[in-house]
């Protein structure tokens, strides 16, 4: 006696419906009369609904069952579906996503600092412009120290600020940068806070 193993059969297209439903879909492909195929499809959808009671009276899920008929037939089933015939995934061309192309002159400063520089250039109030320029310079130093903690050249930052602003932003002669040790101390504190977030705060009392 020959034994029919599942491993010898064609693989299931949609495992959620099982092999019997898939075999009935294949049987419908062999029905020549269109009216009979339509009746068979309607009957099969009712059977599938009974197998999935949660689908009953749910329009969206009923449409999914009809879509599944086409999927299991490899979209070869020619019937009058009450819903639009789904499109095979292989025929769907994904829309190309346009990623922003940021051409940074100094990558370690990033988009935010370049945006602040652009805003400062447009400021008309001299005092506000001077104040924002100082803030930007300290942000540039902090960003640079995140990139390279071994050393930082403040004169280089001043030159790069002029370069990024096309010479429109200059620091006052008496401007003082935030101290390097203070910046690095804040960096260490932030890193310690991040690393300690997952630790338990419960204190155990010793007997």
N, C-alpha and C positions, 0 to 999 in steps of 0.2 A: 504494500500500500504506500503510495506516495504521500508524504507529509508536506503540507504547505506552510513554510516558515515565513514570518514577516520579513526576515532578512533577505528572502528571495523575491519579495514583491517590490514594486516601484515605491520609492520613498513618499511619505505623506507630504502634501503641499502645505496644508494647514493642520497641524497636529491637534488643535483644539476641537475639531469636528470628528476626528476619528476616521478609520479606514472605510467603514460602511457608507458614510456620507460621500466620501470621495469616490467610491465605486459607483454610487448612484449618479453622481455627476458625470462620470465617464459613460454610464449607460445612456444618459440623456443625449450625449454627443452622437449616439448611434440611432437615435429616433429621427426618422426622415421627415415625418409630418410636423410642421411648425406648430400647429395648434396643440398637438399632443405633447410637444416639447414644453410649450408654455404651461400646460396643465401639470406636467411632471415637475417643472420648476416650482410652481406654486405649492404643490404638495410637499416637495422637499423642504421648502422654506418653513412650512407649518411644522414639519417634523423637527427641524433644527430649532424652532422656537420652543417646542415641547422639551427638547433636550436642554434648553437654556431658559428656564422659566422667568428669569430676570429680564429677558428681552421682550416679554409680552407687553404690548401697549407702549413700547418705547420706539418711537419712529426712527430715531437715529440708529438704534441697534438693529432694527429690522432692515434698514437700508444696508447696514454692514453685512448682514447675512446674504442679501442679494449680491453685494459686491464680492463676497467670498465665493459664490458660485462661479463667477467669471474667473477669479484667481485660480480656483481648483481646476478649471477647465483650460488653463493656460490662455484665457481670453478667446477661446474658440467657440464658446457657447453662443448660439444664435437664437435669442429669445426676446420677447417683448417685456423688458424689465420696467417696473413702475418707477424706477429711478434712473438717473443718467448712468450710462455704462462707464465704469472706472477706467482710468488710463494706466496701462502697464508702467511700472516704475522705470523700466529701461527706456521708455519713450519720453520720460520727463527730463528735460534739460535743466539742471539747477542754475539758478540765477547767480551770476558772478558777483561776488561781494567786492566792492571797491574799498581797499584798506587805505587809510590816510598815509600819504608819503611825506613824512617829516624829514626834512634835510637839515639836521642840527649841525651848527658850526662847531659847537662844543657839546658833545653828547651827555657829559656828566651834569650839565646844567638843566637839560630837559626843556619841555614845552612851557611849563609854568613860569619859569624865570624869564624866558624869552617873551612870553606874553606880558609879564609885568614891565619889562623894559619898554615894550611897545606902548603900553599904557602911560608910562612915565614920560615918554617922548611927546605924547599928545597933551600933557598937562600944561595949562596956561599959568596957573598960580606958582610963582617961583618957590615959595616956602614949602608948599605941598610937594612940588617936584623934587626939591632938595631932600625932604624927609623920606620920600619913597625911594630915591636913589640910594640913600644910606641903608634902608631896609634891604634893597635888592643886593647891595654889595655884601652884606652879612649873610644873606641867603646863598649867595654864590660861594662864599667861604665855607658855609656849612655843607653845601653840596659837594664841593671839592674835597673836603675832609672825609666825606662818606666814600668818595672814590679813591682817595689816597690819604691815609692817616699818618704816613711817615713824616710828611712835611707839607707846608703850604707857603706859597710866595704871594704875599699881599700885593706887591707891585704888579705881579702878573695878573692878578684878579682885576686890578684897576685898569690895566691895559685891555683886558678882555671885555670889561664893561664898556669901555670906549669903542671897542671894535664892534660889539653887538648892537650898540646904539648909534652907530655911524658917527661917533664923535659928539653926540648931542648930550650925553649924560656924563657929568664929571663930579667927583667928590670934592667937598670943601677941603682946603689944606689942613684944617684942624680936625678932620674926621678921624675917628679911632674905630678900628675893627673890633668886633667882639673877640675876647681872648680865646686862643686856641684850646687851652685846657678846659675852659668853661663849656665850649661846644662839645669837646670829646666826653666831658663828664655827663652831659645831657644825653649823648648817644649811648653811653654805657648804661645809664639809668633806664632809658627806653628799652634797650635790649633785655635788661634784667626783668623789667615788668612783663615783657612779652614771654620770656622763658618761664616765668613763674605763674602764668595765668592758669595752667592746667594742674597746678599742685593743690593738694588739699589744705585748707586753712584750719582744720580741726586740730586742737591741741590735746594730747593725751596726758592724763594725769598719772604719774607714777605712784604705785602703792608703797 
